[in-house]
Amino acid sequence: MTISVIIPAYKAADTIERALSSVAEQTLKPKQIIVIDDGSNDDTLKIVESFKEHIYEIEIIIFKQQNLGAGAARNRAINAATGVWLAFLDADDEWHPKKLSTSMDAIRRHNLVLVSHNYYRIDKTSKKPIFCSTRFEAAANPYRGLYRKGFIATSSVVVLRDAVLSVGGFDETLKTAQDFDLWLKILKKENTRFRVEPDFLMNYFVTPGSITNQTSRRLDCTLRIAINYAPSCIDLHFRIFNIHYEAINASLS
């Protein structure tokens, strides 16, 4: 069960070594790490090249491209990946050492196509546990629960590569929320099994100016996704209310 780790990076010189180190320290080693430098003008590429010289157990592949966005960067890596499974990690996030082993154990036990888990949200003043598994477990229908409340974090995902390819990968026309769109595309198919594990296996770092913090753009894209994948009119109304509620909270934080 080989794993390719995909790391898109844009101006990530301050964080990329931390992300790479967290992959190198996994108790279950991946087959390869694919880093896509998405048009950085800092030392991101130089740091990755330097890190490559010290890792012998894991193949490290590096691509450099003009700035096309995270979706395009991830798609390029997906096409180049040779692992059966894909694990996504953003360049400013960090895995805990048992992330891959715990994820693959869950995939084997439950015959999953996709698995994710809980994480810690870290900013300058706090470290907050985010209980994604609670939302998953509370949903009578996991897909409708995901649509309504969006409880999968990209850097927590391990997914079957063939499942990603079968739906065309990330939608590069979306400036943000491409990840949420992809999970919905994959999991919409009948009998596609996924789970959110209760383990806290990732640190998500809040970075000033990150895509997640660009509230207006995220609101537009998420509304578009909500309309495309609504299981019912009731779910659509619930999702639209939730999107605006989250946007208001984001603008006040």
Secondary structure, DSSP 8 states (H G I E B T S, - for coil): --EEEEEEESS-TTTHHHHHHHHHT-SS--SEEEEEEES--SSHHHHHHHHHTT--SSEEEEEEE-S--HHHHHHHHHHH--SSEEEE--TT-EE-TTHHHHHHHHHHHHT-SEEEEEEEEE-SS-EEEE-HHHHHHH-SSHHHHHHHH----GGG-EEEHHHHHHTTSS-TT-SS-HHHHHHHHHHTSTT--EEEEEEEEEEEE--TT-GGG-HHHHHHHHHHHHHHH-SSHHHHHHHHHHHHHHHHHHHH-
